[in-house]
């Protein structure tokens, strides 16, 4: 098997620094807003949203409510995923009506994941607004979806994969690009 080359975009120190910058950017808009909530898209978007929640609490003393979305059943490629895709729980411990939602995902690529998340969110109610936060924007969009907050933008090609590694899943924190 051929070895895949990888490019390091962020090491652990840069990972933490970029997450703190992302939290600061979000707080510029939502610091004192009682309707501000975080919602992460499974899996890594949830873990990053949890980190943002902790950073925001440390900075402001207030912990924004946190929800999780599993968009599996809302995907437009569900039939190609697996014969029996695994669906995890969506947990929204608050009413989304009139909330100001920051939707968190790890990597923004085609926009299809975010489109599915938006479809699911509006099935739960009518938020006042939804802002998109991503850790990495890698370009190459298929849908007209852009992030409101991002840690890093990087130009990629379709043969590359951006990996956001988080400790809970990968045992380390870093961002790398590999070839398919």
GUNU-554934 format. One record per residue: x, y, z of N, C-alpha, C, CB in turn; residue in one letter. Coordinates in steps of 0.001 Angstrom, whole numbers, plus 500000, padded with zeros to 6 digits. Each point is the difference from the previous one (the first is absolute). Glycine has a CB too. Layout:
BEGIN
XYZXYZXYZXYZA ...
! end
This chain:
BEGIN
500837498818500000499163501182500000500880501243500000498168498756501213X 501463502199497980500758501231499873499791500895501236499799499852497479X 501291500711503030499891500920501132499353501296499541502035498981501086X 497023501506499730499360501270499700500828501113500610497714498924499918X 502512502105499304500697501165500538498984500854500733501731499961498139X 498744500726502886499099500888500732500679501338500228498895498034501120X 500273502966498977500451501358500266499398500416501332500193500573497514X 500641499849503403499524500462501302499530501443499881501581498429501195X 497132501800499105499462501359500006500062500617501397498496499383498094X 501250499789502923500030500469501386500510498889500893498089501582499570X 502817498784501318500389499065501056499098500264501207502431499890499172X 497830499427501931499130500116501172499934501432500534500551497634500566X 500581503043499480500045501370500505499205500936499093502249499546501025X 497929500328497666499274500833499045498502499679500015502068500128498571X 497606498600501645498617499543500091499287500767501111500648497701499149X 499950502300502040499415500681501158499897501508499752500943498217501514X 500102502371497930500012501434499721498881500373499026502484500051500405X 497328499154498552498955500270499014498602499803500579501582499301498208X 498262499744502688498708499791500645499655501198500897500358497490499929X 500635503036500770499781501182500842499657501225499153501587499060501703X 499067501079497146499693501105499082498567499872499487502432500151499323X 497160498640500345498637499758499521498989500386501078500827498129498518X 499432501482502725499110500366501106499935501512500163500534497834501149X 500606502849498760500026501463500106499170500652498889502279499860501054X 497839499636497738499235500546498878498497499832500232501918499481498452X 497688499366502055498582499744500285499507500921501113500272497598499281X 500553502594501737499607500855501123499839501461499597501183498433501513X 499506502001497458499839501386499530498550500263499610502384500022499186X 496933498961500326498601500157499584499012499585501089500728499602497657X 499620499421503166499001499398500880500296500078501505499545498510498123X 501454502242502293500453500007501404498863500104501013502089501042499205X 497029499914500663498967500232501009498607499624499515501405501823500906X 498524497343498081498702499643499431499414498784500716500717500935497774X 498151499224502905499407498871500731499419498917499098499504501588501813X 500327498702496909499452499017499060501065499250499210498005501433499833X 503262498804500477501121499350499304500154498547500461501163502232499786X 498880496850499243500240498583500278501012499455498993497658499731500950X 503024499214499436500925499283499116499374498666499619502017501120501065X 498131498495497674499570498674499555501119499424499148497522500637500051X 502937498169500315501049499321499257499436498907499113501588500511501835X 499032499323497003499636498920499082500900498812500311499239501631498181X 500151497197502039500768498801500339501009499681498921498064499127501293X 503084500444499042500538499689501307500926501119500471499817497541499498X 501089502842499655501021500965500433499441501401500214501675498658498771X 497267501700500539499366501294500234499452500107501415499431500123497580X 500071498775502954499513499971501381501164500192500969498100498476499327X 502986500812500440501164500105500890500595501399499960500472497568499654X 499574503040499179500505501368499894499041500984500670501169499398497853X 497521500382502011499011500862500660500128499889501522498435499734498030X 501833499065502465500218499829501445501209500795500461498976497720499889X 502078502269499320501195500777500336499695501494499988501448498191499031X 497812502254499944499619501410499938499179500386501234500021499903497474X 499068499228502909499180500250501186500882500192501234498128498648498992X 502892500515501176500909500109501140500815501292499955500122497506500083X 500366502852498726500787501227499851499129501220500284501480498871498295X 497298501127501206499084501113500227499668500115501485499044499707497685X 500715499176502972499709500028501440501195500559500783498449498019499725X 502758501578499911501199500495500683500176501506499780501072497738499727X 498522502739499112500169501408499654498914500892500600501097499267497901X 497655500231502130498863500843500390499351499594501317499614500378497605X 500668498407502857499307499486501184498631499431499675501226501661501353X 498373498412497378498698499488499565500214498854499022498930502271500327X 500325496655499875500113498835499126498825499978499032501229498711501795X 499017501515496923498875499961499059499443498586499890500992501922498721X 497686497948501125499413498673499796500607499336498768497857500764501085X 502231497907498971500634499230498927499076498894499528502264500516500941X 497586499383497750499229498923499397500851499235499014497901501309500298X 501608497512499307500707499185499011499024499567498908501637499190501763X 498869500774497020499213499543498855500665498784499377499175502342499575X 500030496646500147500449498902499148499203500131498709500591498440501981X 500080501920496960499318500311498736499846498785499087500910502299500179X 499418496518500298500026498804499154498748499860499142501416498905501717X 497415501208498882498769499791499243499644501168499085499223498581501861X 501500502524498244499749501173499171500985500116498832499083501135502020X 501834497930497892501012500054498942499389499655498646501771499388501670X 498728501260497281499505499698498663500692498793499390499484502403499710X 501516497057501005500700498804499515499790498815500943501715501473498901X 497186498530501836499747498961501002500066498594499403498572501626501243X 500882498188497573499978498663499404501385499500499620497731500495499162X 503235500399500710501349499575499622500912499809501212499704501205497843X 499847499200503347500837499900501200500212498562500443499169502228500689X 499732497085499531500055498623500479498598499419499897501946500501501573X 497989498195498432498694499348499938499170500366501229500990498099498665X 499654501917502509499338500342501259500838501059500720498965497671500181X 500877503595499425500817501040500633499697500115501496500066501237497816X 500950499098502941499845500170501442499524501421500270501814498282500484X 497069501824500194499434501299500333500166500209501500498329499889498073X 502273501233502292500171500358501406498932501017500379502498499551499890X 497420500724501374498977500915500494500303501443499616499571498437501893X 499376502272497785500042501457499935499476500471501338499676500115497445X 501069500765503202499615500470501325499977501522499997500994497941501091X 497824502596499066499837501448500103499255500273501309499968500321497440X 500777499936503631499371500169501316499387501394500185501638498350500915X 497915502241498009499372501318500008499115500087498772501950501069501248X 497093499825498798499138500290498865500791500893499044497863499792501412X 502195499875497319500788500801499056499289501269499558501052497905499229X 497639502197501028499266501205499610500645501236500612497879498665499818X 502381502319499312500562501292500404501436499936500535497689500669500509X 502958498180499415501394499892500444500923500534498911499439497994501437X 501716502472499011501070500420499095501040498898500047499575502514500353X 500430496692498608500769498759499963501329500202499298497877498700500009X 503184500808500622501276499840499310500142498505499762501085502092501073X 498853497527497666500106498614499563501465499702499715497649500027499026X 502899498961501645501442499696499916500250498704499254500366501210502147X 500575498847496894500484498791499340501510500091499880497828499721498720X 502805499153501043501462500001499946500523500516498666500008498085501584X 499499501379497300500505500384498676498827500353499095502025498503500276X 498070502648499074499019500378498989500615499713498638498964501797501496X 500336497388497744500485499588498684498910500318498978501467498151500998X 497705500887498642498998500209498952498817500842500463500683497831499040X 499027502143502258498838500689500547498826499068500231500758502045498851X 499363496704500727498894499050500124499680499647501453500644499091497783X 500368500775503051499770499699501411499241501141500665502093498605500063X 498316502612499669499339501160500591498565500108499487502219501184500198X 497572498562498524498637500025499459499116499009500735500890500679497760X 499618498123502494499236498985500725499718500462501432501042498193498578X 499950502426502056499818500492501375498936501092500040502400499445500529X 497606501447498499498998501063499952498600499419499813501720501570499054X 498156497439500070498710499329499809499496499416501314500624499474497625X 500274499873503099499602499380501260499631501058501037501494498048499497X 499296503003500604499725501038501001498626500624499817502435500459500120X 497180499845498658498699500636499797498848499041500260501054501508498330X 499212497201501686498971499040500411499717500110501503500719498453498142X 500215502110502615499824500160501445499375501340500370501956498515500329X 497981502423498762499416501297500311500578501091499130499633499248502326X 500149501989498125500435501152499216500970500859500807497819499978498745X 503480499803501056500990500824500696499936501451499532501474497989500248X 498990502921500609500109501405499608501058500144498909499291500748502316X 501814498502497831501048499984498991500910498802500224499900502508499806X 500796497130499150500979498915500065501281500526499372498206498167499897X 502890501726500838501320500354499485500818498717499927499889502366500977X 500945497533498013500824498812499807501426500256500456498558499310498078X 501926499822502799501399500029500431500648498695499553499475501501502008X 501689498604497385500746498811499593501444500156500441498468499618498021X 502162499263502244501404500063500369500857500233498762499573498479501958X 500120500785496969500742500129498742499017500203498846501874498542500902X 498362502491498308499276500197498746500969499612498895498505501883500937X 501189497026498381500922499504498979499590500355498577500533498163501540X 498386502630498312499593500410498662499309498892499225501882501584500008X 498019498594498698499423499037499053498517499736500260502249498956499805X 497002502110500472498586499890500332499156499545498822500335501772501682X 498648497420498618498980499615499029498696500748500274501068497727499764X 498736502697501481498814500753500397500443501400500421498782497877500739X 500344503115499124500380501372500353499944500235501514499141500765497771X 501749498587502937500061500077501459501393500476500386498276498141500279X 501766502886500569501271500570500432500022500106501524500209501285497826X 500951498581502785500066500118501464499959501456500457501312497876500068X 498088502326501091500015501314500645501223500132500892497491500090499927X 502954498775500621501171499941500865500842498810499572498754501084501935X 502548499106497998500879498871499669501355500201500652498802499644497813X 501834499237502502501345500057500563501031500157498893499263498584501938X 500553500699496942500985500046498919499334499707498661501805499290501599X 498650501424497375499582499725498625501219499474499259498186501811500038X 501622497115499224501102499394499267499498499566498619501097499222502168X 499708500987496823499650499557498656500406498535499844500284502357499072X 498798496842500450500251498579499795499568499615498596499691499528502463X 500578499227497188499465499466498754499143498786500348502006500837498645X 497173498696500416499085498890500300500690498692500403498449501050498406X 502845498814501297500724498778500359500579500044501404500528499711497610X 499225501371503097500523500135501351498881499826501029501804501539499147X 498600498045502046499078499855501129500581500794501160499203497689499232X 499947503124501396500412500756501177499521499237501227499908502228498750X 501025497453502135499684499270501234500166500933501192500742497810498965X 498166502414501770500065500712501269500026498911501068498748502103499128X 502394497707501461500178498956501012499738500592501375501691498791498553X 497429500563502211499697500427501361500345498873500957498164501537499185X 502224498841502003500501499037500971499011498872500281501328501834501004X 497382498492499163499000498997500373499844498888498963498825501782501253X 501434498523497496499842499018498916501346499481499511497885501138499321X 503089499773500552501256499672499332501207499892500927499074501128498040X 500749499249503226501101499917500948501011501134499886499688497574499939X 500045503393499184500875501156499839499207501118499348502053498528499809X 498499502675500255499338501144499395500918500625498979498670500405502083X 500856499593496673500749500595498910499074500063498788502232499125500901X 498212501579498080499292500035498727501016499675498919498295501720500829X 501383497290498351500885499603498904499202499860498708501523498814501626X 499184501271497278499455499717498684500708498781499452499444502436499592X 499802496608499896500589498823499354499420499878498582500303498814502257X 500380500416496924499495499697498664499114498771500084502049501006498906X 496923498965500260499084498830499970500742498790499487498009501486499623X 
! end
